Amino acid sequence: MNIRGEKNLTDSPCVGICSATALGDDVCIGCGRTFDEVRLWNTFSDEDKVAINRRLQAAR
């Protein structure tokens, strides 16, 4: 997040409603990431995070 409170494309898209880890769903109903994307988020490169966030934005 930048100083104006805006999210960067490398920030986690988590909105705090996680069905992927809590309920074992294949795709989280909160952010739209797959279970593996949620689980492995901290291991992804910035390029991977940007690609995932762009995919999620396009799907909205």
Backbone torsions as a table, in degrees:
resi	resn	phi	psi	omega
1	MET	NA	139.3	-179.7
2	ASN	-89.7	-177.9	-174.8
3	ILE	-67.7	-17.3	176.8
4	ARG	-91.0	4.5	-179.9
5	GLY	81.6	12.0	179.4
6	GLU	-88.3	141.4	178.5
7	LYS	-75.4	143.9	172.8
8	ASN	-92.1	159.1	179.7
9	LEU	-70.3	-6.7	175.4
10	THR	-98.0	-4.6	177.2
11	ASP	-73.3	152.3	174.6
12	SER	-64.9	136.9	178.3
13	PRO	-82.7	7.7	-177.1
14	CYS	-55.9	135.2	177.0
15	VAL	-114.5	9.3	175.9
16	GLY	82.5	11.3	176.5
17	ILE	-121.2	78.8	-170.3
18	CYS	-98.5	108.6	175.3
19	SER	-94.6	-13.0	-178.9
20	ALA	-71.5	-46.8	-179.0
21	THR	-89.8	-34.7	-177.2
22	ALA	-75.9	-40.1	-175.5
23	LEU	-111.3	-7.8	180.0
24	GLY	78.5	19.6	177.6
25	ASP	-65.8	150.4	177.0
26	ASP	-68.6	-35.0	178.5
27	VAL	-128.6	130.5	-178.2
28	CYS	-68.2	131.7	178.2
29	ILE	-74.4	-18.5	-179.8
30	GLY	-79.7	-53.7	-173.3
31	CYS	-111.7	-17.9	178.7
32	GLY	91.4	-0.5	178.7
33	ARG	-78.2	155.5	174.2
34	THR	-73.6	164.7	178.8
35	PHE	-55.7	-45.6	-179.5
36	ASP	-66.3	-35.5	177.1
37	GLU	-64.5	-39.2	176.6
38	VAL	-65.8	-49.3	-174.7
39	ARG	-65.0	-37.5	-173.5
40	LEU	-103.1	8.5	-173.2
41	TRP	-48.6	-46.7	-176.0
42	ASN	-69.5	-10.4	178.7
43	THR	-96.7	-11.8	-177.1
44	PHE	-75.1	149.1	174.1
45	SER	-71.7	163.5	176.3
46	ASP	-58.9	-37.2	179.4
47	GLU	-63.0	-41.6	177.9
48	ASP	-64.6	-42.6	180.0
49	LYS	-62.8	-42.7	178.2
50	VAL	-62.2	-44.0	-179.7
51	ALA	-62.0	-42.7	179.1
52	ILE	-64.9	-46.8	-179.8
53	ASN	-62.9	-37.6	177.5
54	ARG	-66.6	-40.4	177.3
55	ARG	-61.3	-43.0	-179.7
56	LEU	-66.2	-39.9	178.3
57	GLN	-64.2	-39.8	-179.7
58	ALA	-67.6	-28.6	-177.8
59	ALA	-80.0	-13.7	-178.2
60	ARG	-74.8	NA	NA
